[in-house]
Amino acid sequence: MSETFKSPPPDAIDEKNSAAESGSVLNLSPPLSPKEDRNLTTRVDLRVVPVSWLAYAIEGLDGARGLAGWRWIFVIEGLVTIFFSILVFIFVPNFPAQDRWLREDDRLKLVARLEADRGDEKKELTNVSWKKTIFDYRIWLMTLLFFCADMSAGSISSFNPTILSQLGWTNRRAQVMTIPVWIVGIIGSLIAGLGSGRWNKRWPFILCATCLSMIGWIIHLRQVQPPAVRYFAQFLIAFGTFIVMPLYIGLLSANLRGRAAKSFGTAVMLGIGNCANFVSSNVFITNQAPKYPVGFGTGLGITAFGIPLMFLAMFLFSQHNKKIDEKIAALAPGEELDDQVDYKYVY
């Protein structure tokens, strides 16, 4: 007998995506200036919508060839990924200086613009101060912030079934009703990415979005009725967390210099930061259903911890920028700072 059809475990989804995410971010960064790099925040978790829709569409495969329905999601997604990976290998461009699909004049203009924006950024992985890179506070602070946000993203999948069952939706209908939650999150991510890029500020969007997620968690923790209100809380949590996660990725990428630092930083953020899914998939204890005091309390606490962490990041970055201003003011005529060390951070 096959396993009962259900959505794929959230930690399994994020395990298989974290490596692909870090590679995607690193691959997108080189052609972008710092401001555009920060606009990388328009990256959204589009994968969750097809996963939910696929779960609805292939319920009839549950038990086929001895596989549970949710396992078929991974089989189908894996085959599609293999197919498109071949196209990616062929068509994804190289780093700007080595790329061949650009016209020579366009390539030279792009390289010149990047050098003007980023300075003489170190591209090689040799003679790198790995100790300094590994213990860079910016990487670990942003990773911790990402972890706090990912707690919400992973938890949505964990308690969606409970809330939807309380509303009378089960099986295939329940799968469909999770899709609007993800779509609202995607819309929030796009709006924040475009807005933060336009005004060149990330922190107002991050703090407001975190507060929205906290309101959603509080609604669940207080068991506000009717169940439709708790369904609305899912939208608040998704909207908030889908805003802050890509903003953190863009902030880290924009505030690092050199390919070694960016490679290590994005790998740490998306590898360790996604480990929040291990927490979210274990704090919703079955015998505590449907109130889940431990699950909702943990989610609220970890999400709320992101606010003082963000204030800490803002303080540290602003102090650093003041020191850069002082160094600039002390420069003699004709002197310049090392643009790979003495540059201002953005937030």
N, C-alpha and C positions, 0 to 999 in steps of 0.2 A: 504493500500500500504506500502510495506517495505521501509526502508531507503536505499538510494543508497549505493551500495557496496563500501567500502573503507577500508584502513588499520585501525587497532585498534589505538585509541589515544595513543601517546607515553607516556603521564603521567599515563594512566591507566596501561600500561604494566609495568612501573617501580614501581608503587604503589604495585602491587601484587608480585613483585620480590624482593623488598628491604628487606623484612623480611626474605625471604628464603636465600638471599645472606649473610646477617649477620650471620645467623645460620650456613651456610656452611663454612664460613671463620673461625668461632670460632671452629667448629668441626674438621677442617683440621689442625688447629694450634698445638694442644697438641702433636701429634707424631713427630713434626718437630723441628729441631734445629734452632737457630736464622738465620743461613745462608739459610737453607731450607725454613724457614718461609718467608724470603724475596723472595724466589723463588716461593712463592705462587702467585706471580705476573703473572704466566702463566695462571691464571684464566681468561677466556675470555667470552664474551657475546655470546655464541653459540646459545642462545635462539632466536636471531633476525633472523637468517637464516631460521629456520623452520617456524617462524611466517610469513616471507615474502613468503616462498614457500607454506605454508598452505593457505595464502590469495589467491594465484594464483590457487591452486588446488580446493578450495571449492567455487569459485565464483558461481558455479551452484546452491549452496544452498541458495543463496540470496533470501530471502522472504519465505523460507521453514518454516512452522509452525509459521509464523508471525515474524521471527527473521531476522535482517539484516545479510548480509554475514559476516561482521567483528565480529558480536556477536557469530557466530558459531565457530570462532577461539577460543574464551574463553571457550565455551562449550567443544570443543574437547580437548583443552589443559588441562582443568580442570579435565576431566575424565582420561586422561593419567597420570596427576600428582597424582591423588588419587590412581591409580593402582600402580605406582612406589613408592609411599610413604609407602605402605604396605611392599614392598621389602626392602626399606631403613630401616624401623623400625626393620626388622628382621636381616639384614645383616651388617648394618653399625656398625663398632667396637666401643667399649667404649673407654674412656680415657686409655692410656697405663697401668697405675698402676692397673686398675680394669678390664682390658680386659681378655677374656678367650680363644680367638681363637689363640693367640700366644702360642708357646711352652714356658714353664717356663723359660728356659735359654735365649731365645730370648727376652722375656718380661723384664727380669732383666737387660739384656744388654741395651735395649732401654731406660728403666727408668734411668739407671746409666748414659748413654750418655746425656740424657736430663738434668739431675741434674748437670752434669759437665758443660754443655753449658749455662743453664739458672740459675743455682744456686738453692737454696732452694725456689723455686717459690711458693707463697701462692696460694693454690687451693680453699680454703674455701671462702665463701661470708660473713662470720661473722667477726666482729672486723675489718671492712674495713673503712678506712678514706674516706668516700664518698665525703666529701667536697673537699678534695684534688683531688680525682678522677674526679669529675664533672668539676672542674675548671682547669684541666690539659691542659696547652696551646698546647701540642702536639696533643691532640685529636681535638681541635677546629681548629687549623691551618691546619691539614690534611683534616678535613671536609670541610673547606673553599676551599682548593685546589681541592678536589674532586668535589665540587659544580661547580667550574670554568670549569673543564673538562666535567662534565655531561651536561653543557649547550650545548656543541657541539653534544654530543651523542643524546640528546633529540631533537635538532633542525633538525638533518638530516632527521628524519621522517616527520617533519613539512613541509619542502619545497622540498622534493623529488618529490612529484606529479607535482609541478609547472615546475620544470626543465625537467622532463621526458615528460610532455605534450608539452613543447617547442621543444623537439626533435622529436615529432610526435608519441610518445608511449603513449598509453592509456589503461585503464582497465587491462586485464590480462597480457599483454606484459609489461606494466609499473611495475607491481608487480615483474615480473621476473627480470627486469633490476635493481631493488634495491638490489638483492642478491649479485652481484659482489662487491658492495660497502662494505657490511658487511663482506664478505670473506676477502677482503684486510685488513680490520681492525683487523680481527682475526689473520691473518698472522703477522701483525705488533706486536700484543700483544704477540704472541708466540716467535718471534725473540727477542723482548725486554726482555721478561722474562728470556729466556735462556742466552742472552748476559749479562744482569745485574747481573745474578747469577754467571756467569763465572768470570767476572771482579770485582764483589762485589761492584759495583757502580750503583746508580740509577739516580743521578742527570743529567748526560750527556744525557741519554735517554729521561728524562722528558723535559729538556729544548729544545732539538732538535725537539721532537715530538710536543711540544706546538707551536713552530715556524712554523712547517708544517701546523698545524691546522689554525694558523693565516693567512698564505698565502691563504688557501682555503677560509677563510672568506673575505679576501681583494678582491679576484677574484669576489665573489658574490656582495660585496658592490659596487665595481666599474663597475659591470655589463659587464664584459669582454665578448666579443662575438668571435666566434659563441657559441651557447648553449652547444656544445660539450665540450668547455673549462670549462664551469660551472659544467658540469657533472664530469669532471676530478677533479674539486675542491671538490666535494663530497668525492672522494677517499682520498684526502689529509686530510680533516677534520676527516674522519673515521679512517684513519691510525694513525693520531696523538692522537686522544682522546682515542682510544682503547689501545694505549700504556700506557698513563699516568694513567688512572683510576685504572687498577690492580696494577701498581707500587705503587700508594698511599696506596692501601689496604695493600700490603705487608709491606710497610714502617711503617705504624701505628702498625700493629701486631708485627713486629720485635722490635719496640722501646718501647713497654709496657711490664710490668712485673705484673704477678698475673692475675688470672682468672677474678676477678671483673673488673679490668681496661680494659682487652681485651673485655669482654662482653659489657661493657658500651661504649667503644670506637668504636667498630665495629657497634654497633647499632646506635650510633649517626652519624657516617660517612655515612653509607648506608641509614639511614632514612632521615636525614636532607640534606645530600649531594645530594640525588636523587630529592630533591625538586626543583632543577634547571629545571626539566621538567615542572613545573607549569609556570615558566618564558618563556621557549621556546615555549610552546603551546599557549601563549597569546600575544607575541610580533610580530608575523607575521600577521599583520592586513590585512583583506581581501581586503579592498578598496585601499591598497597600492601595490597590486599585479601588475606586477611580480617583481617590484624593491625592495619592502620590505625594505626601508631604516632604519626603526626602528628595524626590526628583525635582519638584517645583522649587523647593527651598534652595537646593544646590544650584539649579539653573539661575535663579534670581541673584544669588550671592556671587557667582562667578561672572555673570553679566555686569552686575553693578561694580565689581572690582575694576572693570575696564575704565570707569570714569576717573578715579584717582590716578590710575596708570597713565591715562591720556594727559591729565594735568601735569604729571611728572615729566612726561615727554616734552610737553610744551615749555615747561620751565627750563629743562636742560638744553633744549634747542635754542631758546631765546638767549640763555646765558652764553652759549657758544657763539651766537650771532653778534652779541655785544662785544665779545673778545675780538671777533673778526673786524668789526667796525673800528675798534681801538687800534688794531694793527694797521688798518688802511690809513687811519689818520696819522700814524707815526711814520709812514713811508716817506723816504726822501724822493725828490723829483726823479722820475725815470725808473724807480724801483717797482717791482711787482711781487705779489704773494704767489706762493706755490698753489696753483688752482686745483691740485689734487689732494691737498691737505688743508689749506686755509680757504675754505669756501663756506658759504652760508647754507644752513639747513632750512628746509621748508616744512611747514605744518599747517 
